[in-house]
Amino acid sequence: MTNRTRASILQNLDAEVSVLVAKNRGVSEMDGLRLFLNSETHKMLEDDDLKMWYFSPLALFDMWETEIATGDPRDSVYLKGDEYA
């Protein structure tokens, strides 16, 4: 069983990333939140063992955008590292 990231951390990041999603996609903030909550990026954020909460909301948004474009948030430069830049 994986450890779950604390709810207080998730709430803050969810709020900030969902605003970025909403602005980028031209949808309401509630729809932006739904899009983010139903993503693989968010599932990874929920897994405390991955420590994804160390990333800024902008980096998490980039991971989400990468997931939308490629199907996998792990394709983001934030997760691949410098060797792929």
N, C-alpha and C positions, 0 to 999 in steps of 0.2 A: 504494500500500500504506500502511495506517495504522500508526502507531507504537503498540506495545502497552505498556500501563502495567506497570511493574515488578511482578514476581511477589510480592515482599515487601510491597508496598503492597496488592495485591489480597488476599493471604492475611489480612492484618489486618482489612480492611474486610469481606471475605466472612464471617469468623468473627463479627464484631460484628453485621452485618446479619442473618445467618442465625439468630442467637439471637432477635432481635426478630421475625423472620418466624415462627419456631417458637412463641414465646410467644403471638403474636397469632392464629395459626391453630390452636393447640392440637395441634401435630404435634411429632415428634421434631426435634432439632437437625439431624440428617442430612437429614430431609425438608425442613426449612427451608432448608438449604444447597442442596439440589437445586432447590427452587422459585426461589431467588434466582439460582443459576447459569444457569438456563434462561430467564431473563427478558431483555427488551429493555433494562431498566435496567442489568443486568450487562454486556450487550454495549456499552452506552455507556460504562460504567466502564472496560472493557478498552481503549477507544480513548483513548490518551494525549493525543491532540490536543484532546480535549474537556475535559481536566483535571477530570473529575468527582471525582477523589480529593480535591479541595479541600473537598468537602461532608462534613459529619459523617455518621456512621452513621445517625443519626436522620433526617437529610434524605434520605439514600439510601433508607431504609426508606419514607419518605413517597412518594418517587418510585415505588418498587416498588408500594406500595398504590394509588397513582393509576393505575399501569399495569394492575393487576388490575381496578380499577373502571371505567376508561375505555378500556383497550386501548393507551394511549400514556403513557409516563412524562413526556413533554413537557408534559402537561396539569398537572403539579405546579406549585404556586405558587413553588417554588424555581427552576424553569426559566422560568416565564412572567414573573416579575418583578412589581414593584409596580403596573405599569399595569393589571394584571388583578385586583388584590386588592380 
